[in-house]
Amino acid sequence: MGLFDTLRCEQPLPNGCTEREFQTKSLACAMNDYCLSAAGRLLHPSGQDTGFHGVLRFYTRSATGTWHEYEAKFTDGALQHLVPVANAAYSPEGMILPPPPAQP
């Protein structure tokens, strides 16, 4: 088990998930608290805009046990799209599983 960062998401999530606190390993993995603002910017724990460019993947397991995982694509610091990750699976042992192989 490694370190991660926490992401507070102020953006509405595409599949109606109401969770607001997620984990991510797409950033510094230094136990920092980031924010994906309602304006579509990724904010550093200091409150400054990170100018993040790339794909940010974040996830959580809700109180009901449902696994929620998302990808947010940023270009020059601006959120371009936010989508649920297809085929994300969560095992009872707490390990993230890869998507199942494609069926012929």
C-alpha positions in Angstrom: 0.0 0.0 0.0 1.4 3.4 -0.9 0.8 7.0 -0.3 -1.9 9.0 -2.1 -3.4 12.5 -2.2 -6.9 13.4 -1.4 -9.1 15.2 -3.9 -12.2 17.2 -2.9 -14.4 17.4 -6.0 -16.7 20.4 -6.4 -17.6 19.4 -10.0 -20.9 17.6 -10.6 -20.1 13.9 -11.4 -21.5 12.5 -14.6 -23.2 9.4 -13.2 -24.9 11.1 -10.2 -22.3 10.1 -7.6 -22.7 12.3 -4.6 -19.4 11.5 -2.9 -17.1 14.5 -2.7 -13.8 13.2 -1.3 -11.6 10.9 -3.4 -8.1 9.5 -3.4 -5.7 9.8 -6.3 -2.2 8.6 -7.2 -2.0 10.9 -10.2 -0.4 13.8 -8.3 2.5 14.0 -5.7 1.3 11.1 -3.5 2.4 13.1 -0.5 -0.9 13.0 1.5 -1.8 16.5 0.2 -5.4 17.8 -0.1 -6.2 19.1 -3.6 -9.5 20.5 -4.9 -11.1 20.2 -8.3 -13.0 23.4 -8.2 -16.5 24.2 -9.6 -14.7 26.4 -12.1 -12.8 23.3 -13.5 -9.4 24.1 -12.0 -7.2 21.8 -9.9 -6.1 23.7 -6.8 -3.0 23.0 -4.7 -3.4 22.6 -0.9 -2.2 26.3 -0.7 -5.2 27.3 -2.8 -3.1 28.2 -5.8 -4.0 26.9 -9.3 -1.7 24.0 -10.2 -2.0 24.5 -14.0 -2.2 20.7 -14.2 -2.0 19.3 -17.7 -2.8 15.7 -18.3 -5.2 13.0 -17.0 -6.1 12.9 -13.3 -7.7 9.6 -12.1 -9.5 9.5 -8.8 -11.6 7.0 -6.9 -13.5 6.2 -3.8 -15.5 3.5 -2.2 -18.9 4.8 -0.9 -20.4 3.9 2.5 -22.6 1.4 0.6 -19.5 -0.3 -0.8 -20.0 1.0 -4.4 -16.7 1.8 -6.2 -16.6 5.1 -8.0 -13.7 5.9 -10.3 -13.3 8.9 -12.7 -10.8 10.4 -15.2 -10.5 14.1 -15.6 -8.6 15.5 -18.6 -6.9 18.9 -18.2 -5.4 21.1 -20.9 -3.3 23.9 -19.7 -4.9 23.8 -16.3 -8.5 23.8 -17.6 -10.8 20.8 -17.1 -11.8 19.5 -20.6 -13.9 16.5 -19.6 -14.7 14.3 -16.6 -15.9 10.7 -17.2 -16.5 7.6 -15.2 -13.9 4.9 -15.8 -15.5 2.0 -17.6 -15.0 -1.5 -16.2 -13.5 -0.3 -12.9 -13.8 -3.1 -10.4 -13.2 -3.3 -6.7 -12.3 -6.6 -5.0 -13.5 -7.5 -1.5 -9.8 -7.7 -0.5 -9.5 -3.9 -1.2 -7.3 -4.2 -4.3 -8.0 -2.4 -7.6 -8.5 -4.9 -10.3 -7.8 -4.4 -14.0 -10.7 -4.4 -16.4 -11.8 -7.9 -17.6 -10.3 -9.1 -20.9 -12.3 -8.3 -24.0 -14.6 -11.1 -25.2 -14.1 -12.2 -28.8 
